[in-house]
């Protein structure tokens, strides 16, 4: 379930003259100014390089500084969660992913009255994601999460109005953090919410199957494995074999 080398997640931009310069908007939220965003981007890129080198402690420091520069930089919150997952600091990862979801909610709200600024923020994040994907070619475990997040951001560009929908990749990551932290019920709730939002999220189906197996809901676990594979996710062969054997044994 998404362990090392980040499979759940990622972005980019902040402090000038020892003060945070920002553009005030409705509701009290603030967009960082261009100078602050450039500083946040520099910090984010440094953090991502440290992630690639598996220097997760230092990556946490850089992502934290990126967020201080640009609090609305959702990808920095996301990658902070990823770094903490690699350090097995699951409670800290949960907080980072929750903060990421809150930023996503704020950006959705701000898009109604500050569309230009929000779209600019999104374009910056997508540019960073594409750059990371280009630099990490050949690392399939890393690319899967990043590509999923990029597609999610691209899809959001055409969304206007309606109710806020939390991004499935972030809910997937939050579920994994809950699971690692020993809260199976919260993990299941997040993964189920991710599937409700995106039924083709194969990893979420796979993770739900693990919980179903652990709680003896074996027929449902088999169904989730089928859905995971149908979505293109490669289910662990040993897990699949163990699940089938266990289901067969209960019917004897």
N, C-alpha and C positions, 0 to 999 in steps of 0.2 A: 503494500500500500504506500506507494510514493515514499521512498526512503531517501537515500543520498542522491546527490547530483540533481536535485530539484526536478520534480516532475509535476509540481503544481504551479508553478510559476512563474510576474515582473514589472519599470520606467524612470522618469527623468527630471530636474531644474533648480542660491538664494541668499544673500545678506549683502547689503551695501552700506558703507560708512558705519559699520558696527551696528546698524539698525536694519530691520526688515522693512523694505519698501513694498507696499502692496496697493492694489487697486480695490477700493471698497465697492461692494455690490449689495443688492437687496438682501435682507435677512442677516446681515452681519458677517457673512462669509467674505473672504478676500482672495483675490487672485494675486499671485506674486508678480512683480514687475519684471521687465526683460532681463535686467542685470541679475536679479535674484534667481530667475529661471536658469540663466546660464551657469550660475554657481551650483544650483541644484543638479543640473545636467552633468556638470563636471564630477560632482560627488557621486552621482548615480553610476556613471561610467566607471569610476574608480572602484566602486563597490562591486559592479558586475565583473570586472577583471579579477578581483579578489575571490569572487565566487568561483570563477573558472579555475583558479589556482587552489581552490578548496581551503582558502584562508578565511573561514567563516566569521571568526571573531572580529577581524578587521573589517570585513564586509558589513557587519552589523553597525560598526561605527560610521562608515561612509553613508549607508542608507539612512541612518538616523540624522546625519548632518544634512542630507538631501531633503529630508522631510522638514527639518527646521527651516530650511531656506524656502521650500515650497510645500506647505501643508496639504495642498490639493493635488499633489503628485501621487496618484493612486498606485502607479507601478512601483514606486519606492516603498510604499507601505507593503505591497505584495511581496517584493523581494526581501524586505526585512523579515517577513514571516518565513520565507524560504530559508534564509540564513539561520534563523533560530531553529527551524526544524532540523537542519543539519547538525546543529549544536545540541539537539535533544532538549531544548528549552521550550517545551510544548506550551506552557502557559503564556510565555512571551509571544510565541507564534500565534496563539489564539487571539491575543490582543492586537497584534499587527494585522491579521486578516479582518478582524472586526473593524478596525480603524479604516482599512481599505474599503470595506462595504459602506461605512459611513461617508467616506469621501465620494464614493460612487453615487450615493443618495444625494449628497449636496450638489454634485455636478449635474445630476439629472434635474434637480430643482432649479439650479441656476440657468440651465439651458433654455428655460422658458422665457427668461428676460435678458440673458446675456449670451445668446447663441454664438456670437463671433468668438468671444473669449473661451468658451467651453470647447468649441471646435478647434481652436488654436491649441489648446491644452491637449486635446486628443491627438491631433496631428503630430505634435511633438512626441507623445508617447509611442505612437505607431512607428514613427521614424526610428526611435530608439530600439523598439522591438525588432524591426527589420534588420537593423545594424547588428544586433546580437545574433539573430538567426544566421546572417551571412558569416559572422565570425566563428560560429559554432557548428558549421556543417560537418556531418559525420558523427555528431553526438546525439543519437536518436532519442535517448532518454530525456535530454534537456530540451530538444527541439519540440517534442510533442506538446509539452505544457505551454511553451512560448507561442507556438502556432495556434493553439486553441485560444489563448488570450488575445492574440492579434485578430483572429477572426471575430471574436466577440466584440472588440473595439470597432472593427470595421462595420459590423452589423448595427452597432449603436448609432452610427452616423445618420441613419435614415429614420431613427425613432424619435418622434415628437409627440408630446402630450401623453395621455394615459397614465396608468399607475407605474410607479418605479418597480423594476424587476432586477433584483440583485444578480450580478454576473455569475453564471454557473461555474466557471473555472475558480472563482474565489470561494464560492460555497463548497466546491470539491476540496479545495485546500484546507478550508476551515474544518470540514468534516474529518480530514486526515489528522489535523492537529488535535481535535477532540478525541479521536480514537487512540492516538498515541498517549494522550494524557489520561486515559482510562475511563472516559465518559462515552460509553458505547451508545447510549440513547441519543445524546446530542449529535454524535457522529452520524447515526442513522438518519436523524431529522435533516441534517444539512445535505447529506448525499441524496436523500429522497427529494428534497427541494430542488437540488441541481438537476435531477432527472426530470422532474416535472417541468422545469424551464427548458431543458434540452434533452429529450429522450434518446438522442444519439450519443450521449456522453458515456462511452463504453467503460471508462475507468470507474465511474460512479456505479454502474451496474455491477462491475466486478467486486467493488468494495462492499456493496450491499449484500452480495452473495456470500461474502466472508462472514458478515454479521448473521445472516440467516442460517448459515451452517453452524455457527457457534451457539445459536439459540434454538437449534433443532427444527428450524423451518425449512426442511430439506427440499421439498418440492418447489418452494419459492426460490430457494438458492439455485436450483437447476435452471429455473426460468430466467433468473438474472444472468447466469453464465451464458445462456443462449443469446440473450439480448446484448451482452457485452461483446460477444464474438460477432454478432450480426452488425454491430456498430464499428467493427474493425479492431477491437482491442484484443491483444494476445493474452489470453488467460493462461496462468501458470499450469502446465500439464499435470504436475503432481497434485496441485489443489483440485483440479478437475477430476482426476482419478480417485482421489480420496473422497470427494463429495459423492461421486457416483457409487462407490463401494459402500459408503455409509448409508446412502439412500436405499440401496439394494438390501442391505442387512436389516433395515427396519421393516421391510415388507415380507421377510421370510416367516 
